């Protein structure tokens, strides 16, 4: 039980400013762009490019980041495995939100179309 709590606490305190460049490097290595990365972040959180820049500049942690976010109502459509965990089965809301973000960044890096990542109906 304490392992899970430590895991959740670690996510809460993790700096978005530290993780963002890793997300960017990952998608750019796979031929995607920062514009596309910002588009998926905006879809999930409601944060535009300016907001993301301010969150990075203020060194916001994920707890603060998601507290300020307006989560997309279709975020629950994000399913699958990320780092060995089923996103839809994660019980801690903050940890699940961080994993939602991880999952859509992975989908972007893997070449999935933006319409599919943004859960737009066909």
DSSP file (Angstrom, degrees, kcal/mol; ACC not computed):
  #  RESIDUE AA STRUCTURE BP1 BP2  ACC     N-H-->O    O-->H-N    N-H-->O    O-->H-N    TCO  KAPPA ALPHA  PHI   PSI    X-CA   Y-CA   Z-CA
    1    1 A X     >        0   0    0      0, 0.0     4,-2.0     0, 0.0     3,-0.1   0.000 360.0 360.0 360.0 -43.9    0.0    0.0    0.0
    2    2 A X  H  >  +     0   0    0      1,-0.2     4,-2.7     2,-0.2     5,-0.2   0.800 360.0  60.6 -68.1 -27.0    2.8    2.5    0.9
    3    3 A X  H  > S+     0   0    0      2,-0.2     4,-2.2     1,-0.2    -1,-0.2   0.924 107.1  45.5 -63.4 -43.6    4.5    1.7   -2.5
    4    4 A X  H  > S+     0   0    0      2,-0.2     4,-2.6     1,-0.2    -2,-0.2   0.917 112.8  50.2 -64.9 -44.0    1.4    2.9   -4.3
    5    5 A X  H  X S+     0   0    0     -4,-2.0     4,-2.7     2,-0.2    -2,-0.2   0.906 111.1  48.7 -62.1 -41.8    1.1    6.0   -2.1
    6    6 A X  H  X S+     0   0    0     -4,-2.7     4,-2.4     2,-0.2    -1,-0.2   0.902 110.8  51.6 -63.0 -40.4    4.8    6.8   -2.7
    7    7 A X  H  X S+     0   0    0     -4,-2.2     4,-1.7     2,-0.2    -2,-0.2   0.931 112.8  44.6 -60.3 -48.0    4.2    6.3   -6.4
    8    8 A X  H  X S+     0   0    0     -4,-2.6     4,-2.0     1,-0.2    -2,-0.2   0.897 113.5  50.2 -64.3 -41.9    1.2    8.7   -6.4
    9    9 A X  H  X S+     0   0    0     -4,-2.7     4,-1.8     1,-0.2    -1,-0.2   0.872 106.7  55.4 -65.6 -37.3    3.1   11.3   -4.2
   10   10 A X  H  X S+     0   0    0     -4,-2.4     4,-1.0     1,-0.2    -1,-0.2   0.902 108.3  48.5 -62.6 -41.8    6.1   11.2   -6.6
   11   11 A X  H  < S+     0   0    0     -4,-1.7    51,-0.5     1,-0.2     3,-0.5   0.911 108.4  54.4 -63.7 -42.2    3.8   12.1   -9.5
   12   12 A X  H  < S+     0   0    0     -4,-2.0    51,-2.0     1,-0.2    52,-0.4   0.875 114.2  40.3 -59.9 -38.7    2.3   14.9   -7.6
   13   13 A X  H  < S+     0   0    0     -4,-1.8    -1,-0.2    49,-0.2    -2,-0.2   0.578  88.0 113.9 -89.6 -10.6    5.6   16.5   -6.8
   14   14 A X  S  < S-     0   0    0     -4,-1.0    48,-2.3    -3,-0.5     2,-0.4  -0.386  70.9-118.6 -65.7 136.8    7.2   15.9  -10.3
   15   15 A X  B >>  -A   61   0A   0     46,-0.2     4,-1.5     1,-0.2     3,-0.5  -0.629  10.3-153.3 -81.9 126.8    7.9   19.1  -12.2
   16   16 A X  H 3> S+     0   0    0     44,-2.7     4,-2.9    -2,-0.4    -1,-0.2   0.868  98.2  61.3 -61.7 -36.1    6.1   19.6  -15.5
   17   17 A X  H 3> S+     0   0    0     43,-0.6     4,-0.7    38,-0.3    -1,-0.2   0.805 105.7  46.8 -61.9 -29.7    9.0   21.8  -16.5
   18   18 A X  H <4 S+     0   0    0     -3,-0.5     4,-0.5     2,-0.1    -1,-0.2   0.841 116.6  42.6 -78.8 -35.5   11.3   18.8  -16.2
   19   19 A X  H >X S+     0   0    0     -4,-1.5     4,-2.3     1,-0.2     3,-0.6   0.825  99.2  71.1 -83.2 -33.5    9.1   16.4  -18.0
   20   20 A X  H 3X S+     0   0    0     -4,-2.9     4,-2.8     1,-0.3     5,-0.2   0.906  96.7  50.2 -54.4 -48.2    8.0   18.7  -20.9
   21   21 A X  H 3X S+     0   0    0     -4,-0.7     4,-2.5     1,-0.2    -1,-0.3   0.841 110.0  52.5 -61.2 -29.5   11.4   18.7  -22.7
   22   22 A X  H <> S+     0   0    0     -3,-0.6     4,-2.2    -4,-0.5    -1,-0.2   0.909 109.7  48.0 -69.8 -42.1   11.4   14.9  -22.4
   23   23 A X  H  X S+     0   0    0     -4,-2.3     4,-2.3     2,-0.2     5,-0.2   0.940 113.4  48.8 -59.0 -47.0    8.0   14.7  -24.1
   24   24 A X  H  X S+     0   0    0     -4,-2.8     4,-2.6     1,-0.2     5,-0.2   0.923 111.1  48.3 -61.8 -46.8    9.2   17.1  -26.8
   25   25 A X  H  X S+     0   0    0     -4,-2.5     4,-2.3     1,-0.2    -1,-0.2   0.899 110.7  53.0 -60.4 -40.5   12.4   15.2  -27.5
   26   26 A X  H  X S+     0   0    0     -4,-2.2     4,-0.9     1,-0.2    -2,-0.2   0.934 113.4  40.6 -61.7 -48.1   10.4   12.0  -27.7
   27   27 A X  H  <>S+     0   0    0     -4,-2.3     5,-2.8     1,-0.2     3,-0.3   0.879 114.6  51.9 -72.3 -36.0    7.9   13.3  -30.3
   28   28 A X  H ><5S+     0   0    0     -4,-2.6     3,-1.8    -5,-0.2    -1,-0.2   0.875 103.5  58.3 -68.2 -35.5   10.6   15.1  -32.3
   29   29 A X  H 3<5S+     0   0    0     -4,-2.3    -1,-0.2     1,-0.3    -2,-0.2   0.819 107.6  49.1 -58.8 -30.0   12.7   12.0  -32.5
   30   30 A X  T 3<5S-     0   0    0     -4,-0.9    -1,-0.3    -3,-0.3    -2,-0.2   0.244 127.0 -99.1 -97.6  12.2    9.8   10.3  -34.1
   31   31 A X  T < 5S+     0   0    0     -3,-1.8    -3,-0.2     1,-0.3     2,-0.2   0.587  82.5 125.3  86.2  10.0    9.2   13.1  -36.7
   32   32 A X      < -     0   0    0     -5,-2.8    -1,-0.3    -6,-0.1     2,-0.2  -0.503  52.4-121.6 -96.1 172.1    6.4   14.9  -34.9
   33   33 A X     >  -     0   0    0     -2,-0.2     4,-2.0     1,-0.1     5,-0.1  -0.687  16.7-117.7-116.2 164.2    6.4   18.6  -33.9
   34   34 A X  H  > S+     0   0    0     -2,-0.2     4,-3.0     1,-0.2     5,-0.2   0.846 115.8  60.5 -64.7 -33.5    6.1   20.8  -30.9
   35   35 A X  H  > S+     0   0    0      1,-0.2     4,-1.9     2,-0.2    -1,-0.2   0.921 106.3  46.1 -59.0 -43.7    2.9   22.2  -32.4
   36   36 A X  H  > S+     0   0    0      2,-0.2     4,-2.1     1,-0.2    -1,-0.2   0.899 111.5  51.8 -66.4 -40.5    1.4   18.8  -32.4
   37   37 A X  H  X S+     0   0    0     -4,-2.0     4,-2.2     1,-0.2    -2,-0.2   0.939 110.8  47.6 -60.2 -46.9    2.6   18.2  -28.8
   38   38 A X  H  X S+     0   0    0     -4,-3.0     4,-2.6     1,-0.2    -1,-0.2   0.857 108.4  56.8 -63.0 -34.4    1.0   21.4  -27.7
   39   39 A X  H  X S+     0   0    0     -4,-1.9     4,-2.2    -5,-0.2    -1,-0.2   0.914 109.1  44.0 -64.2 -43.1   -2.2   20.5  -29.5
   40   40 A X  H  X S+     0   0    0     -4,-2.1     4,-2.1     2,-0.2    -2,-0.2   0.873 113.7  51.1 -72.0 -34.5   -2.6   17.2  -27.6
   41   41 A X  H  X S+     0   0    0     -4,-2.2     4,-2.8    -5,-0.2     6,-0.5   0.921 111.2  48.4 -64.9 -42.4   -1.7   18.9  -24.3
   42   42 A X  H  X S+     0   0    0     -4,-2.6     4,-2.3     1,-0.2    -2,-0.2   0.905 109.5  52.8 -64.5 -40.5   -4.3   21.6  -25.0
   43   43 A X  H  < S+     0   0    0     -4,-2.2    -1,-0.2     1,-0.2    -2,-0.2   0.932 116.8  38.5 -59.5 -45.1   -6.9   19.0  -25.9
   44   44 A X  H  < S+     0   0    0     -4,-2.1    28,-2.2    -5,-0.1    -2,-0.2   0.903 134.6  17.4 -72.6 -41.5   -6.3   17.1  -22.6
   45   45 A X  H  < S-     0   0    0     -4,-2.8    25,-3.0    26,-0.2    -3,-0.2   0.649  90.5-121.1-111.4 -19.5   -5.9   20.1  -20.2
   46   46 A X     <  +     0   0    0     -4,-2.3     2,-0.4    -5,-0.5    -4,-0.2   0.397  66.3 138.0  86.7  -3.1   -7.2   23.2  -21.9
   47   47 A X        -     0   0    0     -6,-0.5    -1,-0.3     4,-0.1    -2,-0.2  -0.645  40.0-154.0 -80.9 125.6   -3.8   24.9  -21.6
   48   48 A X     >  -     0   0    0     -2,-0.4     4,-2.5    -3,-0.1     5,-0.2  -0.266  39.2 -86.0 -85.5-177.8   -2.7   26.8  -24.7
   49   49 A X  H  > S+     0   0    0      1,-0.2     4,-2.3     2,-0.2     5,-0.1   0.886 129.9  50.2 -58.5 -41.5    0.9   27.5  -25.7
   50   50 A X  H  > S+     0   0    0      2,-0.2     4,-2.3     1,-0.2    -1,-0.2   0.928 110.7  49.6 -62.8 -45.3    1.1   30.6  -23.5
   51   51 A X  H  > S+     0   0    0      1,-0.2     4,-2.5     2,-0.2    -2,-0.2   0.917 110.3  50.5 -59.5 -44.4   -0.3   28.7  -20.5
   52   52 A X  H  X S+     0   0    0     -4,-2.5     4,-2.3     1,-0.2    -1,-0.2   0.918 109.8  51.0 -61.2 -43.7    2.2   25.8  -21.0
   53   53 A X  H  X S+     0   0    0     -4,-2.3     4,-2.6     1,-0.2    -1,-0.2   0.898 110.8  48.2 -59.9 -41.6    5.0   28.4  -21.1
   54   54 A X  H  X S+     0   0    0     -4,-2.3     4,-2.2     2,-0.2    -2,-0.2   0.886 110.4  51.3 -67.2 -39.0    3.9   30.0  -17.9
   55   55 A X  H  <>S+     0   0    0     -4,-2.5     5,-2.4     2,-0.2   -38,-0.3   0.880 112.5  46.6 -65.2 -37.6    3.6   26.6  -16.2
   56   56 A X  H ><5S+     0   0    0     -4,-2.3     3,-1.4    -5,-0.2    -2,-0.2   0.937 112.0  50.3 -67.4 -46.7    7.1   25.7  -17.3
   57   57 A X  H 3<5S+     0   0    0     -4,-2.6    -2,-0.2     1,-0.3    -1,-0.2   0.848 111.9  47.5 -61.2 -35.3    8.4   29.1  -16.1
   58   58 A X  T 3<5S-     0   0    0     -4,-2.2    -1,-0.3    -5,-0.1    -2,-0.2   0.473 108.2-127.3 -85.5  -0.9    6.8   28.8  -12.7
   59   59 A X  T < 5 -     0   0    0     -3,-1.4    -3,-0.2    -4,-0.3    -2,-0.1   0.890  37.4-167.6  56.2  42.9    8.2   25.2  -12.4
   60   60 A X      < -     0   0    0     -5,-2.4   -44,-2.7    -6,-0.1   -43,-0.6  -0.329  12.4-134.3 -62.8 138.0    4.7   23.9  -11.6
   61   61 A X  B  >  -A   15   0A   0    -46,-0.3     4,-2.9   -45,-0.1   -46,-0.2  -0.441  29.5-101.4 -84.4 169.5    4.5   20.4  -10.3
   62   62 A X  H  > S+     0   0    0    -48,-2.3     4,-2.7   -51,-0.5     5,-0.3   0.828 121.2  58.7 -64.4 -30.9    1.9   17.9  -11.7
   63   63 A X  H  > S+     0   0    0    -51,-2.0     4,-1.5   -49,-0.2    -1,-0.2   0.953 113.4  38.0 -61.3 -48.3   -0.4   18.4   -8.7
   64   64 A X  H  > S+     0   0    0    -52,-0.4     4,-2.0     2,-0.2    -2,-0.2   0.902 114.5  56.8 -66.9 -42.8   -0.6   22.2   -9.5
   65   65 A X  H  X S+     0   0    0     -4,-2.9     4,-0.8     1,-0.2    -2,-0.2   0.937 113.8  37.1 -55.1 -52.7   -0.6   21.6  -13.2
   66   66 A X  H  < S+     0   0    0     -4,-2.7    -1,-0.2     1,-0.2    -2,-0.2   0.753 110.4  61.6 -78.0 -22.5   -3.7   19.3  -13.1
   67   67 A X  H  < S+     0   0    0     -4,-1.5    -1,-0.2    -5,-0.3    -2,-0.2   0.886 110.9  41.0 -65.4 -36.9   -5.4   21.4  -10.4
   68   68 A X  H  < S+     0   0    0     -4,-2.0    -2,-0.2    -3,-0.1    -1,-0.2   0.649 101.4  96.9 -82.7 -17.0   -5.4   24.3  -12.8
   69   69 A X     <  -     0   0    0     -4,-0.8     2,-0.7    -5,-0.2   -23,-0.2  -0.320  67.9-140.8 -75.7 153.9   -6.3   22.2  -15.8
   70   70 A X        -     0   0    0    -25,-3.0     3,-0.1    -2,-0.0    -3,-0.1  -0.907  31.1-139.2-109.9  97.9   -9.8   21.7  -17.2
   71   71 A X        -     0   0    0     -2,-0.7   -26,-0.2    -5,-0.2   -27,-0.1  -0.320  20.0-108.1 -64.8 134.0   -9.7   18.1  -18.1
   72   72 A X    >   -     0   0    0    -28,-2.2     3,-2.2     1,-0.2     4,-0.3  -0.363  21.2-129.7 -59.9 134.9  -11.3   17.2  -21.4
   73   73 A X  G >  S+     0   0    0      1,-0.3     3,-0.5     2,-0.1    -1,-0.2   0.748 108.7  56.3 -60.8 -21.7  -14.6   15.3  -20.9
   74   74 A X  G >  S+     0   0    0      1,-0.2     3,-2.2     2,-0.1    -1,-0.3   0.349  74.2 102.1 -90.9   7.2  -13.4   12.6  -23.3
   75   75 A X  G X  S+     0   0    0     -3,-2.2     3,-2.2     1,-0.3    -1,-0.2   0.833  70.6  66.9 -58.8 -31.2  -10.2   12.0  -21.4
   76   76 A X  G <  S+     0   0    0     -3,-0.5    -1,-0.3     1,-0.3    -2,-0.1   0.640  86.3  70.6 -66.9 -11.0  -11.8    8.8  -20.0
   77   77 A X  G <  S+     0   0    0     -3,-2.2     2,-0.7     2,-0.1    -1,-0.3   0.569  73.7 101.1 -78.9  -8.6  -11.6    7.4  -23.5
   78   78 A X    <   +     0   0    0     -3,-2.2     2,-0.3    -4,-0.2    25,-0.0  -0.690  54.3 157.4 -77.9 115.5   -7.9    7.2  -23.1
   79   79 A X        +     0   0    0     -2,-0.7     2,-0.2     8,-0.1    -2,-0.1  -0.839  12.9  69.3-134.5 169.4   -7.2    3.5  -22.4
   80   80 A X  S    S-     0   0    0     -2,-0.3     7,-2.9     2,-0.0     2,-0.3  -0.601  77.6 -40.4 116.2-174.6   -4.5    1.0  -22.7
   81   81 A X  E     +B   86   0B   0      5,-0.2     2,-0.4    -2,-0.2     5,-0.2  -0.697  42.8 173.9 -93.7 138.7   -1.1    0.2  -21.0
   82   82 A X  E >  S-B   85   0B   0      3,-2.3     3,-1.8    -2,-0.3    21,-0.1  -0.939  78.5 -16.2-140.9 120.5    1.4    2.8  -20.0
   83   83 A X  T 3  S-     0   0    0     -2,-0.4     3,-0.1     1,-0.3    -2,-0.0   0.845 129.5 -52.5  53.2  37.7    4.5    1.7  -18.1
   84   84 A X  T 3  S+     0   0    0      1,-0.2     2,-0.4     0, 0.0    -1,-0.3   0.470 116.9 108.6  83.5   1.5    2.8   -1.6  -17.3
   85   85 A X  E <  S-B   82   0B   0     -3,-1.8    -3,-2.3    14,-0.0     2,-0.7  -0.912  71.2-124.7-113.8 138.7   -0.4    0.0  -15.9
   86   86 A X  E >>  -B   81   0B   0     -2,-0.4     3,-1.5    -5,-0.2     4,-0.6  -0.724  20.7-147.8 -77.0 117.7   -3.8    0.1  -17.4
   87   87 A X  G >4 S+     0   0    0     -7,-2.9     3,-1.1    -2,-0.7    -1,-0.2   0.881  95.5  54.3 -55.7 -42.1   -4.7    3.8  -17.6
   88   88 A X  G 34 S+     0   0    0     -8,-0.3    -1,-0.3     1,-0.2    -9,-0.1   0.666 106.9  52.3 -70.2 -15.4   -8.4    3.1  -17.1
   89   89 A X  G <4 S+     0   0    0     -3,-1.5     2,-0.3     7,-0.0    -1,-0.2   0.471  76.0 116.7 -99.6  -3.1   -7.7    1.1  -13.9
   90   90 A X    <<  -     0   0    0     -3,-1.1     6,-0.1    -4,-0.6    -3,-0.0  -0.516  47.8-163.3 -70.4 127.1   -5.6    3.7  -12.0
   91   91 A X        +     0   0    0     -2,-0.3     2,-0.5     4,-0.0    -1,-0.2   0.838  65.4  81.7 -85.1 -35.0   -7.4    4.7   -8.9
   92   92 A X  S  > S-     0   0    0      1,-0.2     4,-2.5     2,-0.0     5,-0.2  -0.622  72.3-147.0 -75.5 119.9   -5.6    7.9   -7.9
   93   93 A X  H  > S+     0   0    0     -2,-0.5     4,-2.2     1,-0.2    -1,-0.2   0.877  95.2  47.5 -57.3 -42.2   -7.1   10.7  -10.0
   94   94 A X  H  > S+     0   0    0      2,-0.2     4,-2.5     1,-0.2    -1,-0.2   0.936 112.5  48.2 -66.6 -45.2   -3.9   12.7  -10.3
   95   95 A X  H  > S+     0   0    0      1,-0.2     4,-2.3     2,-0.2    -1,-0.2   0.902 111.7  51.4 -60.7 -40.2   -1.8    9.7  -11.2
   96   96 A X  H  X S+     0   0    0     -4,-2.5     4,-2.2     2,-0.2    -1,-0.2   0.905 109.0  50.4 -63.5 -41.1   -4.4    8.7  -13.8
   97   97 A X  H  X S+     0   0    0     -4,-2.2     4,-2.0     2,-0.2    -2,-0.2   0.904 110.2  49.4 -64.8 -41.4   -4.3   12.2  -15.3
   98   98 A X  H  X S+     0   0    0     -4,-2.5     4,-2.5     1,-0.2    -1,-0.2   0.917 112.1  48.9 -62.2 -42.2   -0.5   12.1  -15.5
   99   99 A X  H  X S+     0   0    0     -4,-2.3     4,-2.7     2,-0.2    -2,-0.2   0.835 105.5  57.6 -68.9 -32.4   -0.7    8.8  -17.2
  100  100 A X  H  X S+     0   0    0     -4,-2.2     4,-2.4     2,-0.2     5,-0.2   0.947 109.5  45.8 -57.1 -47.3   -3.4   10.1  -19.6
  101  101 A X  H  X S+     0   0    0     -4,-2.0     4,-2.1     1,-0.2    -2,-0.2   0.928 112.5  49.8 -63.0 -45.9   -0.8   12.7  -20.6
  102  102 A X  H  X S+     0   0    0     -4,-2.5     4,-2.3     1,-0.2    -1,-0.2   0.914 111.0  51.1 -56.5 -43.7    1.9   10.1  -20.9
  103  103 A X  H  X S+     0   0    0     -4,-2.7     4,-2.5     1,-0.2    -2,-0.2   0.910 110.2  46.0 -65.7 -44.5   -0.3    7.9  -23.1
  104  104 A X  H  X S+     0   0    0     -4,-2.4     4,-2.1     2,-0.2    -1,-0.2   0.844 111.9  52.3 -71.9 -29.7   -1.3   10.6  -25.6
  105  105 A X  H  X S+     0   0    0     -4,-2.1     4,-2.5    -5,-0.2    -2,-0.2   0.914 110.6  49.1 -66.9 -41.6    2.3   11.7  -25.9
  106  106 A X  H  X S+     0   0    0     -4,-2.3     4,-2.1     2,-0.2    -2,-0.2   0.918 109.8  51.1 -60.3 -44.1    3.2    8.1  -26.6
  107  107 A X  H  <>S+     0   0    0     -4,-2.5     5,-2.2     2,-0.2     4,-0.3   0.907 110.4  49.3 -61.3 -41.3    0.4    7.8  -29.2
  108  108 A X  H ><5S+     0   0    0     -4,-2.1     3,-1.5     1,-0.2    -2,-0.2   0.938 111.6  48.6 -61.4 -47.4    1.8   11.0  -30.9
  109  109 A X  H 3<5S+     0   0    0     -4,-2.5    -1,-0.2     1,-0.3    -2,-0.2   0.809 106.3  57.7 -64.5 -29.8    5.3    9.6  -30.9
  110  110 A X  T 3<5S-     0   0    0     -4,-2.1    -1,-0.3    -5,-0.2    -2,-0.2   0.461 120.8-106.6 -82.6   0.3    4.1    6.3  -32.4
  111  111 A X  T < 5 +     0   0    0     -3,-1.5    -3,-0.2    -4,-0.3    -2,-0.1   0.582  61.1 159.8  90.8   9.6    2.6    8.1  -35.3
  112  112 A X      < -     0   0    0     -5,-2.2    -1,-0.2    -6,-0.2    -2,-0.0  -0.373  48.8-100.4 -63.8 144.8   -1.1    7.8  -34.4
  113  113 A X     >  -     0   0    0      1,-0.1     4,-2.4     4,-0.0     3,-0.4  -0.327  23.4-121.8 -67.7 149.4   -3.2   10.4  -36.3
  114  114 A X  H  > S+     0   0    0      1,-0.2     4,-2.9     2,-0.2     6,-0.2   0.867 111.9  59.8 -60.4 -36.7   -4.3   13.5  -34.3
  115  115 A X  H  4>S+     0   0    0      1,-0.2     5,-2.9     2,-0.2    -1,-0.2   0.900 109.6  42.9 -58.8 -39.9   -8.0   12.7  -34.9
  116  116 A X  H >45S+     0   0    0     -3,-0.4     3,-1.3     3,-0.2    -2,-0.2   0.900 113.9  50.0 -72.6 -40.9   -7.5    9.4  -33.1
  117  117 A X  H 3<5S+     0   0    0     -4,-2.4    -2,-0.2     1,-0.3    -1,-0.2   0.905 111.6  48.9 -63.0 -40.0   -5.4   10.8  -30.3
  118  118 A X  T 3<5S-     0   0    0     -4,-2.9    -1,-0.3    -5,-0.2    -2,-0.2   0.325 112.7-122.7 -84.0   8.4   -8.0   13.6  -29.7
  119  119 A X  T < 5 +     0   0    0     -3,-1.3     2,-0.4     1,-0.2    -3,-0.2   0.875  49.1 168.6  53.9  44.4  -10.7   10.9  -29.7
  120  120 A X      < -     0   0    0     -5,-2.9    -1,-0.2    -6,-0.2     2,-0.1  -0.710  36.9-114.9 -86.6 138.4  -12.6   12.5  -32.5
  121  121 A X              0   0    0     -2,-0.4    -1,-0.1     1,-0.1    -5,-0.0  -0.424 360.0 360.0 -73.8 148.7  -15.4   10.4  -33.9
  122  122 A X              0   0    0     -2,-0.1    -1,-0.1    -6,-0.0    -2,-0.0   0.468 360.0 360.0 -75.8 360.0  -15.0    9.2  -37.5
